[in-house]
Amino acid sequence: AFGGFGTTTTTAAPAFSFSAPTNTGTSGLFGATQNKGFGFGTSFGTGTGTGLGSGLGTGLGFGGFGTQQQQQTTLGSGLFNQPAQTPAQSNQLINTASALSAPTLLGDERDAILAKWNQLQAFWGTGKGYFNNNIAPVEFTQENPFCRFKAVGYSLMPNNKDEDGLVVLVFNRKEADIRSQQQQLVESLHKILGGNQTLTVNVEGVKTMPDDQTEVIIYVVERSPNGTSRRVPATTLYAHFEQANIKSSLQQLGVSLSMARTELSPAQVKQLLQNPPAGVDPIIWEQAKVDNPDPDKLIPVPMVGFKELLRRLKVQDQMTKQHQTRLDIISEDISELQKNQTTTMAKIAQYKRKLMALSHRTLQVLIKQEIQRKSGYAIQADEEQLRVQLDTIQCELNAPTQFKGRLNELMSQIRMQNHFGAVRAEERYYIDADLLREIKQHLKQQQEGLSHLISIIKDDLEDIKLIEHGLNESIPIRGGVFS
């Protein structure tokens, strides 16, 4: 397993579990605190070592599936040290190769079957591989290079500065409970910080997480005696929360995980990308870096085991629900704005009509007031000139070939068109297809009946003609007999 960037001692550790962080008392790849959070916690092994990065003990968050879902890894001492290949690691590789290819436990053909069984366990990532009577068996974990149930995904890198002071606390409680007791939670955190009156705990946001967990983002504002204030840096606040007594107090409040949300420096990102995680093939890691859809915002992270895959699926479902909820809220806001716009347009039209009516009334009042003011005075020159202009305009409007005549002609044409249009509209009718079919069938039957009746009449006429002809022939014969 890939333990750290300094001298490392590898132990079997769960890969990418998301339970509460565990203090192991050693400093590995990502700090003294082994954060079993989203990212590079215990999946990179537990190691010991010191290096140039011993002063970085800050939490650096990695999100998943969008800017709202960010998780965390911690970088600690030994960050920039190159891993040294220890004899224990060399023996581990040799023992693993012996267990998978040439075990010598039984000394007969059964060793070949045992080798296949060890290969199957290595592919699955669990069990022990026996290969020699004098050497302890090899422990197969999901971090071993032969485990097949692993892949590489991408997580969002945080973009918050250390000066923002954002720290994430994950509670094993539902969001509704957190929101209903948010004030009590703030007071409890203030007591944990020592109850200092110069410190103020603020909640930046509350978000639902899978498995009835809730993410609460907080920051602390420190006020100085001279009246200025500043946010406590995220690294400082996170280091305070990671103290043993403070951590136990947070666990009593239901906190399962604490993370400092700060961005990664370019050197840290480069260091993480250059070293493949434990059990990930370097070729696959290089291909994952090439396939990164947005290298500036996303960073590849290994997904080991079905548990990690299920966790990411739950996170994605949760984010999808949050996005759908937000879309529903936006849709409701748009509908409400459309209703308000319709109401506003109606009010504007009403106010325009009211303004027009008030303008006419005001004009009438001004006319009457001017008439009263001018009563008893002779017509002035400008008024006479205005009257002449108005008479001229009136004559032009009343002329047969001018505007009034044309307007009357257009009005008469419009009335005629409306009348003819109304008449045509009244004469229009539509017959249903079934009704038209029935009418055709009825007329056809009437036609057949008339044809049959005509044939009967023709036959009767022929019979009548025959009778008349017979009567005309018999009358002379009878006359000759009686004469």
Beta strands, then each sheet from edge to edge (+ up, - down):
strand 1: 22-28
strand 2: 31-34
strand 3: 58-63
strand 4: 70-75
strand 5: 128-129
strand 6: 138-139
strand 7: 150-156
strand 8: 167-171
strand 9: 199-209
strand 10: 213-223
strand 11: 229-231
strand 12: 255-260
strand 13: 298-304
sheet 1: 1+ 2-
sheet 2: 3+ 4-
sheet 3: 5+ 6-
sheet 4: 7+ 13-
sheet 5: 9+ 10- 8+ 12-
sheet 6: 9+ 10- 11+
end
